[in-house]
Amino acid sequence: MSGPMRKFNYSEYCKSLESMPEPIKASELPKVKLDLRGARKYAAQKGVSVAMLTESEKKRFIEE
């Protein structure tokens, strides 16, 4: 490592934890199915990555 190391401030760390939102439980997440294989195949046919697909194209592979 280069540069000076900052001293860990435990009280600042505890204060930052108090302001953090509560974690989201897996049971609270919406249930969706993603056809990633289909999306990858479709993107490959177009010659792009899945990330480069438009939102409407991506929605074709998501079931809510």
Residue pairs with C-beta under 8 A, 6 or more apart in sequence:
30 64
31 64
32 62
32 63
32 64
33 62
33 63
34 61
34 62
34 63
35 61
35 62
35 63
36 50
36 61
38 61
39 50
39 53
39 58
39 60
39 61
40 50
42 53
42 57
42 60
42 61
43 49
43 50
43 52
43 53
46 53
50 58
